[in-house]
Amino acid sequence: MFQQQVQIINTFLMVFDAICVIVAAYGAFYLRKLVGAPNFYLDPDVFIASILLVIIANNYFMGKFNLYGDRKIISHRKLITPIAKAVALDFALLTAGIILFKQATYSRHFLLLFVLLTFLCLYGHRLLANFYINKISKNNFNTHNILIVGSLERGQLVKELLEKQLSWGHKVIGRLSLHPEACEGNDCLGSVERLPELLRHAEIDEVVFALNGDKSIVLSEHLHECRRLGVLVRILPSLWQADDPSISVEKCQTVPFITIKSANFNATGLLYKRVMDIVGGLFGTILFCVMYPFVAVAIKLDSEGPVIFKQKRVGQHGRIFNVYKFRSMYANGEEMKKELIQHNEMNGNMFKLQHDPRITRVGKFLRMTSLDEFPQFLNVLKGEMSLVGTRPPTTDEVKTYLTDHLKRLSAKPGITGLWQVSGRNQIKDFDQVVKLDCRYLDNWRFSDDLKIIFKTIYVVLKRKGAI
């Protein structure tokens, strides 16, 4: 219900913000005619276009500055500053449009009046809205009264959330502790045993259960009592912790599920990521096809064996696929690895040798320039890999993984990634690689992938280490 109220309130705020812009535009127009320019004229099409541009821009920028959020805005500073920033950007965009479309006759005095009146109207309207939300709505006859049931710590957390929550009128009337001996704090009205009494004799519209996993509390009995009396109930899951942002509630058709995310990906982000993979994969595959004849001849002249090296790798959640690379080692490189494993320079479940005798002369050049990686764009197009992700491990490496290491397999592996652009040649500890991979997964943003791609190009061009 709170989210629905937030959507309704913000819809009204958007409408009134738009009305403020319209009022400011007409006010500026008539003020300009009254003050010093009785014959002032502005092309009607330009006038309407200016209003529409400012309304659209203002809606966007005020949203970006959290003026359409789900929290109450208490202080004037948190109101005036974002409004001033939004208005400044609105009219910077309008000014750019005036210049772009060469509106040389556009009145600067009108524009300045438009800016000033827009800010004053928006600020005045928001002050009135905030006064109603923060002052009047809390004391209405129909104010939504909320009772919290839970421990002191979790009850206080819920109370603070509700005090900040945007709505058209709610108030926390107190808290019931889980046990009589745990009734602490000024807001404690007793223990949960008093719930039936309070539901019958107090003005309670909603009960929030903020339990901490105490199995001595039979929640179903209290829920049944609330249902009998027609009182709305919310439940803060006991497995939720303040430092764990991965838990959310989703519906599959009409059935609610508590969802625990393993990484910071969402459906929209994954769609953007896949579109980027397809575009980048096509571009990389074209380059691969162009360079193939030249690289193939060089590889064949240098050593015997296939041009393309295929190897079983482990992808997302254990999916096995063949990774493709230009061959940079001698044909018996995998057999030689068994003899060289004792010289491994990596601490942990990954093999790395700086002066690897398995690498051919052409292979050294291919690795130094990262040209050996170009066939992997085929893996990207097939959906087995992504442009950016974690390093795809071999099946033998995964067999030796500890449980904590397996998290790096929760997303598609990538041609490049955070590890590769964070000093790959200097990292000698596999646990540090896992740490970087998990940081990438836990904090993923689409913009981060773009940054890693550009940084990868920079690293390759500077030859700071193979990607």
N, C-alpha and C positions, 0 to 999 in steps of 0.2 A: 504493500500500500504506500509506503514512503516513496518508493521509486516512481509510482504513478503520480503522487502529489508533486514530486520534483519535476516531472515532465510537464504537468499541467501548469505549475507556477512559472517554469522557464518559458513555456509557450506564451503565456500572458506577458512576461517580461519582454520577450522578443517583439511581440506585437506593439507594446507600448513604446519600446525603443524605436521601432520603425515610425510610429506616430510622432515621436519627439523629433526625429530627423525631418519629417514632412513639415511639422509646425515650425521648426527652425528655418527651413528653406523659405517658406512663405513669409515668416517674420523678417528674415534678412532682406527679402525682395521688397516688402512694403516699407521697411525702415530705410532702405536705400532711397526709395522714392521720396520719403518724408524728409530725409536729412540730405539736403544739398543737391539732389538730382531728381526733380519732379518728372523729368522726361526719361528716366531710366528705363531701359528695355533689355530684355534677355530673351533670346530665341526660345520659344516654348519647348521645342524638342531637346535643346541643350539643357534647359532647366529640369525637365523630367528625367533625362538621362543622368544628370548630376545627382538627383535625389535617389534614383534607383541604385546607382553605383555606391553611394555612401551607405545606404541601407544594407546592401549585400556585404560590403566590406566591414561595416560596423558589426553586423551579426557574426561574421567570421572572427574578427579580432577580439570582440568581447568574449566569445567562446574560448579563444586561445588564452585569454587572461583570467579564466575561471569565473567569469561573471554569469555563466549559465551552469554552475556546478550544483552539487547536492549539499553544500555546506552553507550555513548562514554566514553573512558578512557582518561582523560586529563593529569593527573600528572604521572610522571615516577614512583613515589613511589607506586601508585595504580596499576602499571603494573609489576614492578620488584618483589615486595613482593609476590603476588599470583603466579607468574611464579616460583619463587624460592621454594615456598611451594609445588606446584604441582610436580616439578621435584624431590624434596626430597622424596615425597610420592611415586612417580613412581618407583624410584630406591630402596626405602625401600621394596617395593613389589617385585621387581626383585631380590633383595638380599635374601629375604625370600624364593623365588622360587628356587634360587641356592642352598640354604641350605637344603630345603625340598627335592629336587631331587638329593642331594648329588653330586653336580658338583664340586668336589674337585680340578679339574684342571682349573677351570674358572679363568682367569687372573684378578687379582686385579688392575693392571695398566690399562688394557683395560677398566675395569669397571669405574675407576676414569676418564679416558679420555672421555668415553661415557657420564658420568654425566656432565662434564664440557662443552663439545661440544653441548650437548642437550640444556643446559641452554643458552649458547651463541647464538645458532641458533634460538631458540624460541624467546629470547629477541630481537635479531636483526630483525627478521621477524616481530614481533609485533610493534617494533619502526617504521619500514617503513610503516606498515599498518596504524598505528595511525597518522603518519605524513600526509599520503594521506587523511585519513578521516577528520582530524581536521584542516588541512591547505589547501591542494590543492583542495579538492572536493568543498569547499565553494566558490571558485573563478572560477569555470569552466564556460564555455559558457552556458552549459545546467543545471546549478544549479537550483534547484526547488525553485522558489520564492513564499513565503507564506505571505498573508495578513490576519491579525486578526481583527475581528469585535467584540467588546465587551466592557465591563466596564474596568476601570483601574485595578481593583483587579483581575478579572478573565482573562483579557487580559495578565497581567503580569505573571499569573500562567501558561497560555498556552505558552507564550514566553519562560519561563524558562524550561518547559518540552521539547519544540522543540530544544532548544539549547543543551540539554543533549541527545537528541534522536540519536541513531545510524542510519545512512543512507549513501547512496553514493553521497549525495550532496543536501543540502537544506539551505535556508536562510530566516529569517523573515525580510520583508522589512518595516514593520510598522503596525500601528493599527488605526482602525476607531472607534471613540466613538459612543455610542448610541444616544447621543444628542449633538448639537453644544456647549452648555454651559459646557458639561462634557469632553471637549477635553483637557486632562491633560497629562503631561509626554512628554519627548523628542521624543518618537517614534510616537506620535499621528499625523496622516496626515489629520485630520478633522473628520467630523461626517459621519454616515452611508449614508447620502444623496449623498456623493461623490463616492459611490461604482460604479455606472454605468460609471462615468467618468474615474475612475482609471482602471476599467476592460478594457476599450477601449484604453487607452493611455499609461498605464504602463505595464511592463513585469510581469504579475501575472499568476502563474500556479495553485494556490490553495487559497481558502478563508476558514478560520476557524471561525465559529460563536460561540462565547463564551458568550451566553446571560445569563441574570440573572433573567429571568421571567418577564421582562418588557413587558406588554401586548400592549403597544403603538407601538411596533415594529412588523410590518407585515412581518414575516419571509418568507412566501410563495412568496411574490413579489421579494425579493432579491434572493431567490433560483432559481426562474424562470429566472431572469436576468443572473445568473451564468450559468445555463444550456444552455441558448441561445448562449452564447459565448464559450461554451465548457470548462468552468473552473471547476476544481474539488472542491467539497465542503465537509467540515467536520463540525459536530455540537457537541458542548459540551452541554449536556442536562442541562436545567436550574435547574432541581431538584438535580443535582449532587453537593455535598459539599466536600470540601477538607478533612474534618474529618469523612467522611462516606465512608468506603471501600466496602460497601455491594452492590453497583450498578455495573452491568456489562451488556454487550450486547451479546445476544446469537441468533442463527438462528434456527428456526424450519423449516426444508426443505429450502426454499429460503426466508422466511419471517423473518425479524429482530425483536427481542423483547428486550426491556430494562428490565433487571431482577434485582429485589431487594431482596437479600438474607436475611432471618431472622436469620440464624445461619451460622457458618463457615464450613458447610459440603459440600462436592462435591461428584460426582458420584464415583470416584476412592476411596475416603476415606470411603464412605458408603459400597463399595464392600469389602474392607479390614475389616471393622468393622463387616460385616455380616459373613465373613469367620471365623473371630475370635469368633463370637458368636456361630457358628455351632460347631467349634472345642471345645470351652470351654463348650458349652451346652451339648455336648455328654459326655465329661469327667465328668462334674458335675452330669449328669443324671445317669451315671454308679455308681458314689459314692452314689447317692441318693438311687438307687436300693439295693446296698450292705447294707446300714445302715437302710433301711426301716423296716425290721423285728424287729430289736432291739429297734429302736425308737418307733415303733408302740406298742410293748409290754409295754414299759415304760409308754407311754401316757395312754394306756388303764387301766393299773394297778393304775395309779395315779388319774384319774377322768373319768367320763362318757362323751361320745361324740365321734365324728369322729376323726380319726387320722389326716386326711388332712383337713385343714381349707380353705374354698373358700370364696372369697369376691369380689364384684364388684369393679373394679378400673378403673381409667380413663387413657388411653394411649395417643399416639401421636394424636394431633389435635382432642381430644374428643372421640376417639374410646374406647368403653367399653369392658372390658375383665375380666375374672375370674383369680385372682391371687391365687396361691397355696402356702400354708405354712404348716409345721407341726404345729398342734394346740398347742399353748402355753398358752391358756386361758381356763377358764371354759366355758362350752357350752353356757351359757347365757351371755357371755361377752359383746355382742353388746347391750343387754338390760341394763346391769349395767353401760354402758358408759353414758347413759342419766342422771343417777344420779351423775356421777363423773365429768361431763363436767364443773361444776363450780370450780373444783379444778385443771383445766388445767394449766400446768406450762409453756406452750408456749404462747407467745404473737402473736396472729394472727390466721390464718386459718389452724391450725394443732393441733391435740390432743396429749399430751405427759404427762405422770405421772410417776415420778421416782419409787415410791413405789406403783405400780398399784395392787390393791387387786384382780383384775381379773386373774392375772397370777398364774398358778399352780406351784407346786414345781418342777416338771419336766420341765415346761415351762421356769422357771428361768434359769435352766441349758442350755436349748436349745438356749435361747436368749443370754446368756453370751458367748456361744461358736459359735453363729450364725448358729447352725445346723438347726434351724427352717426355714432358708432361702433356703435350698437345693431344695425343690420341685419347686422353681421358675426357676430352670434350664429347666423345662418342658416349662414354658412360653417363655424362650429364644429360645428353639428349634422351637416352634410354630411361632416365629417371633413377638410375642406380646410385648416382652421386649428385652433388650440388656444386656450384662454383665455389661456395664458401661453406666450410664445415670442419669436422675433425679429421685427422689423418686416418685413412682406411687401414686397419691392421691386418696382418696375415692370420690365417687360421691357427698356426702354431703359437703366435703371440697371444691370441685370445684364450687358448687352453691354459695359459699360465696366469691369467688375470685374477686378481683378487676381486671380491664382490664390489668394492668401491670403484674399481676401474671400469666396470661394465657400463656405468652411466654415460661414458663417452660414446657408447653405441646407440644412444637413445635418439639420435638424429642422423640424417644422411651424411656420410663422409664427404669431404670437399677436396677440390683440387688445391685450394689454399685455405688458410684459416688463421686463427689468432696465434697459434704456436709458430706457424711459419713466418709471420711478420714480427714476431717478438724476439728474434735472435736465435733462429733455429740452430745455427752452427755452434752457438755458445751454450745451449741447454744440454746438459749431460745426465739429467735425472728424469726418469720416466714419470715419477710422481708429480714433478713440476709440469710436465706435458699434460697430465690428467687435470691438474689444477687449472691450467689455462683453458683446456677444453670445457671443463665444468663452468668456469666463469663465463665463457662464450654462451653456453646453453642457458644458464640461469638468468643472464642479463640481456638476452638477444633482442635486438632491434633491427629492422630492415636497414636503417641508416648505417648500422655497424657493418653490415655486409658490404655496403658501398664503400665505406672507409677502408675496409680490409682489402677490397679489390684494388682501389687506387694505391694503397700502400704496397701491395704486392707488385704492381707495375713499377713503382718507384724502386723497390728493393731489387727487382730483376734488372732494371736498367742501370742501377748503381753497382750491380754485381756484388751485393753484400751477402751472398749465400744463396744456394739453390733453393728454389721453392718446391 
